[in-house]
Amino acid sequence: MTVTTMSSREFNQDTGKAKNAAEQGPVLITDRGRYPHVLLTFAEFQRIAGQQESIADLLAMPGAADVDFDPPRMRALPKPADLA
């Protein structure tokens, strides 16, 4: 993994270069000597954030209609909350 550093001015002048560099690793974007921003690919962001696909995404995937899914029926209803 390659870490690239560029100033915010460089980033504004050549975002394509920053996006290409993000394919190799994080891009640290400096602003007056500080690191307020990091550019990542979306795949890397998902990996770091631990995000998983939503149930809607999984149901919309190709071939989802062919998956057998027969969950058991609930026999008893949950008890209402006692808010007293």
C-alpha positions in Angstrom: 0.0 0.0 0.0 1.3 3.4 -1.0 0.4 6.5 1.0 0.4 9.7 -1.0 0.5 13.2 0.4 -0.7 16.2 -1.5 -1.6 19.8 -0.6 -5.2 20.9 -0.9 -4.1 23.2 -3.8 -2.6 20.2 -5.7 -5.8 18.2 -5.0 -7.9 21.1 -6.4 -5.7 21.4 -9.5 -5.5 17.7 -10.4 -8.3 15.6 -8.8 -7.6 12.9 -11.4 -4.1 12.4 -10.1 -5.5 12.1 -6.6 -8.1 9.5 -7.7 -5.5 7.5 -9.5 -3.2 7.6 -6.4 -6.1 6.5 -4.2 -6.2 3.2 -6.2 -2.8 2.4 -4.7 -3.6 3.6 -1.1 -4.8 6.5 0.9 -4.2 10.0 -0.2 -3.5 12.5 2.7 -4.6 16.0 1.7 -2.8 18.7 3.7 -4.2 22.1 4.5 -1.6 24.5 6.1 0.5 21.6 7.4 -2.4 19.6 8.9 -4.1 16.5 7.6 -7.8 17.3 7.6 -8.8 15.0 4.8 -8.0 11.5 3.4 -9.1 10.2 0.0 -9.9 6.5 -0.3 -11.6 4.3 -2.8 -15.1 3.4 -1.9 -14.1 -0.3 -1.6 -11.4 0.6 0.9 -13.8 2.8 2.8 -16.3 0.0 3.1 -13.6 -2.4 4.3 -12.4 0.0 7.0 -15.9 1.0 8.1 -17.0 -2.6 8.1 -20.1 -1.8 6.1 -22.1 -4.7 4.8 -24.7 -4.9 2.1 -28.2 -4.0 3.2 -31.0 -6.6 2.9 -32.4 -4.5 0.0 -29.1 -4.8 -1.8 -29.0 -8.6 -1.2 -32.6 -9.1 -2.4 -31.9 -7.0 -5.5 -28.9 -9.1 -6.5 -29.1 -11.3 -9.6 -30.4 -14.8 -8.9 -32.0 -13.8 -5.6 -35.4 -15.1 -6.8 -33.8 -18.6 -7.0 -32.8 -18.6 -3.3 -35.0 -20.8 -1.2 -35.9 -18.9 2.0 -38.7 -20.2 4.2 -38.4 -18.7 7.7 -40.4 -20.3 10.5 -43.6 -18.5 11.5 -43.7 -16.8 14.9 -46.1 -18.6 17.2 -46.4 -16.1 20.0 -46.6 -12.4 19.6 -44.2 -10.3 21.6 -45.5 -8.8 24.9 -46.2 -5.1 24.9 -43.8 -2.9 26.7 -44.7 -1.9 30.2 -44.1 1.9 30.3 -45.6 2.5 33.7 
